[in-house]
Amino acid sequence: MKLLRYGAKGQEKPGILDSAGHIRDLSGHAADIGGATLSPAGLAAIAALNIDSLPVVAGTPQKDIRLGPCVGGTRKFICIGLNYADHAAETGAAIPAEPIIFNKWITAMCGPDDDVEIPRGSVKTDWEVELGVVIGTGGKYIDQANALDHVAGYCVINDVSEREYQTERGGTWDKGKGCDTFGPTGPWLVTPDELGDIANLHMWLEVDGHRYQNGNTSTMIFGVAHLISYLSQFMSLEAGDVISTGTPPGVGLGQKPPVFLKGGEVMRLGIAGLGTQTQKVVRT
């Protein structure tokens, strides 16, 4: 299933994408794509519906229908740094012995095609296409062997980053990672049964038509099951929590010379089976 949230900011409704690419309204069956809806029972109830009997939403998603973040009510937006061997190599960093954890604030989360805002004073705003994991069944001290049972679905995330704030302004990475609009999420949440092998997904990102990132989840250092188990040793994971799992090479910082966003550019990115995002970069 491809679950989504559509409508104006702050007024999104739950929906599902049908086989023809149309949105079907789920408002009569789910309060939101979040919380209990993401539990095994909640997803099973949606899967049991006759999708063709649900109301059709007029228009085309991502053209004349705005999509919001594909999950609502998120309480934690957790990110993993330097989790691709080839990305670590381009930055000159050593392979981490354990996952590097940082956070985006919930106000960073936005729709997949919403504008990305460059913060005031920024000189090093960058891009990162990433595989997002949405938790469906919460837990603590989760065994790696059954960690994937806790996943409701997967999505595309652009881990927008301000490199000066991240590494040159003191403190932790969070300062450069959690600015408003720095976490486009979606377009939809794809359930595991529909996606296939998460360890072999092509992922890419372009700026103004130039492809900078062209990678694959196969070069991930710590896999999804490992990350879920690892994170659950330090916090309780909850339904609707989002984990952004790292990026392949090709970020602006890794270019020679580095390339950063100045405003006016258009970013396009996607992951096989998970859809695409398009964001205009604007200055605030």
N, C-alpha and C positions, 0 to 999 in steps of 0.2 A: 504494500500500500504506500501511496505517497500522500502524506497528511500535510496540511498547510493552514496558514492563517491569513485571511484576506480582509482588506478594507482600510479605512483611514487609520492613521497612527493613534493608538490608544483605544480604538474601537474595532479591532480585528475580530472576525468571526471564524469559527473552525470550519474547515472544508477538507475535501478529498479530491484528488485528481482522478478523473475517469479515464478509460482506455482511449478516448478520443481527444484527450488533453483539455477537457472542460472541467471547471470547478463544480463540484456538487456540495451543497450546503449541508453541514453536519449539525447545525444549531439545535435541531430537534432531538439529537441523540448524544451530544457532548457539550459541556459548558465551555470547553477550551481544549486545545491540543497541549495538555499539561496535566500535572497531578495524576489523579486516579485514571484519567483517560489513557495514560501511558503504561499502566499496569498490564500484565498479561491478560487479565480478565477484561479490562477496558479495551485493549486492542482486539481481543477475540470478539467482543460485542460489535465493534465496527466492521470487522472482517465478515461477520455473519449477515450484515445488511445487504439488501439488494441495491447496489450502488446506482443502478439505472432508474430506480424509483425515487431517488432523492432529488430535491429541487436543483435545477441548473442555474448557475450564476451567469448572467449575461456578460459576454466579453471574453477577452483573451488574457490569461494570467501573464504578468510581466510586460504587458503592452498597455491595455487600458484598464487592467485591474491591478492595483497595488497589492503586493504581498508583504506581510509583516514577518518578523522572525518566526521560524516554523515551530517554535515551542514557546508557550506562555507560562508565566508564573515561575520562571527560573530564579532560584535563590543563589546558585553558585555558578560562575563562569570561570572554569579552571583551565589553565593553559600549560603546555609542556614546551620547554625550550630546548633547542639543539637536539632534536629527536630524529634527525635524518643524517646518516653518516656522510652523505655527499654535501649536505648543507654545512655540517660542522667543518668539513674540509675547506669549503670556500671561505669560511670566516677565520680559519686558522686555529680553531678551538679543538681541544682534545675531546675524544669521545667520552661523554659523561659516564661515570661509574653507576650513578643512580639517576632517575628522572629529575630534571630541573623543573620546579613548579613555580608558577606565578599566576596572578589573577587579572582578569578584566572585571571592571565594575559593571553592574547590570545596566547602567546607563550607556555603556559602550554598545550594547546589543541593538541592532536595527534591522530593517528589512533588507533583503538581498540586493535590491536595486535603489535603495535610498542613497542620497548624496553622502559622501564621506567628507567631513569637515576637517580642514587643517587647523590645528590650534593656533591661537595668536602667538606669534614669536617663533613658531616652528621653522626649522631649516632642514630637518632630516626626516620627513615623514616617508614611510616605506610601506611595502606590501608583503603579504605572505598568504598563499593559498594553503588551506589546511582541511584535513578530515575532522569533522565534528562528530562526537559521540553523545547521544542523549540518553540519560539514565531513565529506565522505566521502573525498575524495582530497586529500592534503596537498600542500604546495608552498611555494615561496618566489619572490618576484618574478613573481607570476601576472599575466598580461595580462588586462585588463578584458574583452576580447572573448570570452574563453573561461572567465571566472571562474565562471560558473554551472555549468560542468561539474564543478566541485569540490564541489558541494553534494549531500549525501545526502538531505536533507529539511528540513522546516520544522516549527516548533512554537510553542505559546503560552508566553510567559514573563511572570511578574509581577516587574518590577524594583522590589522593595520597597526603600525608601530612608529613611534617617534624616537629615532635612535639617539639623539642628543639627550632627550629626557630620560631614556632608558639607561644609558651607560655613563653619561658625562655630568649629570646634575646631582649626584649623590643618591644614597638610598637604594631601593630595590628596583627591579625591572618594571614593577607595576606602574610607576610614574609615567613611563612612556608607552604603556600598553592599554591603559584603561580610559583614554580620553573619549568623550562623547562621539558616537558613530564609528568607533574603532573595531566594531565586531559585527559586520554584516553576516547574517545567519539565515540559511535557506538556499534555494527557494522552498524546498519541502523536506520533510522528515521521511526518509525511506526506511521501511521496516526491514529487518535483517533477511527475512525470507525472500525478499525481492532483489536484494543487492548482490548476493553472491560472495566471492572471495574478497574480503576487505584488505587482505595482504597483497593484492595485486590490482590496484586501481590507478589508472592514469590520471594525473592532475596537472593543471596548467594555469598560467596567468599571463595576460597581455596588458600593456599600457599603450593607448593610442594605436592599437593594432600591432605593436611590436611584442613578440612573445619573449618574455624574460624567464618564466618558469615552465619547465617541461619535465615533470618527474613522475615518480611512482611510489605508492605506499610500500613497495617491496624493500625500499632502502631505510625504512623506519627502524630505529635502534631498539626501542621498547614497544612491543605490540600492544594492541588495544586491551587484551585480557590482562597483560602485565600491568598496564597503567591503572586499570580499574582496581585491581587487587592492591597495588602499591598505594594509590591515593586513599583507599579505604582504611589503611593503617593509621592515617593521620586525621581523618574526618569521617563523619557519617555522610555517605552519598544519599541523595534524595531524588525522588521522581522529578524529572524536569531539569536536573543539573546538566550542564553542558561541559564537555571536555574537548578542548581543541588540541590536537595531538602532535603538532609540529609541522614544519614546512620543508619541502625539498629545496635544492639550490636555485639561484636565480633572483634573489632579493636585490633590491636597489643597492644596499650596503655592499654586496658582493661584486658589483660591477667595477670595472677598472677603466676610468675612475668611477666612483660611486654615483648613482643616479637617484635623486629623490623627487618626490612630488612637489610641485610648486603651485598647483591650482589650475583648473581648466582641463586637466587630463580626464580620460575615460578608462577605467579599469574593467576588464572582462576576465572572468575566471570560472573554472569548473572542474568537476571530478566525474569520471565515468560512472554513469548510473545515478548520479545525484543532482544533475542539472547544472545550470550556470547562473552567474551573478553579473550585473553590470552596474557600476557606480561612477557617477561624475564626481570629480574632486573639486571642492569649493573652499574658498578662504572665508573664515568667519570675521 
